Amino acid sequence: MARLITVTKVGLYDINGSYFAVDSESIRVYDQNISSIETHTSGASLMFGNPQVTPEGVTVKGFVVSQTPAQIQTLIDASVSTTNPVSVISADGAISIPSVNTTFYFTKAGVAVTTLAAPTATTHDGLRLTFVATTAQANTITHSAGFGAGGASLDVATFGGAIGDNITIEAYQGKWYIVATRNVTIA
């Protein structure tokens, strides 16, 4: 199964292998389409088994990205994991940021009051965390920078108090962005 990984593009190779410099931007590529990963002065060179077409209509056979080959391999290894690791939140406190996509289950008998630090730009880009209530409690996750960099007006995710309430967030460039929620209010 092909999975998307997020990398930071700094250049591309056209179908003939010529290099064209472009502005830096975050892109998602299918891990199974990567035919080789080589060290490049900007980070790494990713070559594709099947050429891709950019939104501008340019057919490319590879990208130059800012991540190193080792960082790309870590992203690929994490993306092909068949199941996400599971962690239990049974007490109040800080949530440790894992290195791979993880599902956290709230199991505390009362309300769990937790905090989440900001992710590290580039290192955590694409990391997804899912939080699920297994008890009928109004658990909270406080992220002082605010989800999506929303500041104090969007810094607390409060679960609605039902079993199955959940939220999924994804890291990108030092911020947690909300991907999906079920009965969770952000204020």
C-alpha positions, 0 to 999 in steps of 0.5 A: 500500500502506497502512503504519502510522506511529507517533505520540503521541496527545494528543487526538481528534476524535469523528465530529462534529468535537468535541475530547475531551482524552485521556491521551497514548499512542503509536498507529499509524495508516495513512498512507493514511487521513490526509486532512489534516495541520494545525498544532495548538497541541499539535503537529498535527491528523490528520484521517482519510478513513475514521473509526476506532473506538477500543477503547472504541467511540468513532468518531473522525475525527481525532487531535491528536498531539504531532508537528509536521506536518513530523515526520509528513510525514517518517514518511510519506515513510519509510513509503512507501519501496519498499525499505529503504536498505542499509548494510554493516558491514565493521569494528568500531565504532559503528553510526550511527543512520539516519533511515529504516528500514535493513538492515545486512549484516555482511560482515567476514571475522572477528567484527564487534564493534559498539555501538549508541547509544540512539535519541532518544525521539519522533524515532526512534519507529518506526524499524526496524533489521535486522542480517543476517550474510553471513558465518559469524561470531558478530558482536555488537551492544552496546547499553549500556542493554540491549535493551528497557531490560533493562540489563546482563543484556540488553545484547549481541546475539550472532549464532550464527555462521551466514550468515543469522542476523539481528535486527530492532529498533525504537525507541520512546521512547528504547529499542530493542525486539526485534521478531524474531531468528533465531539471535541470543542476547541476554544 
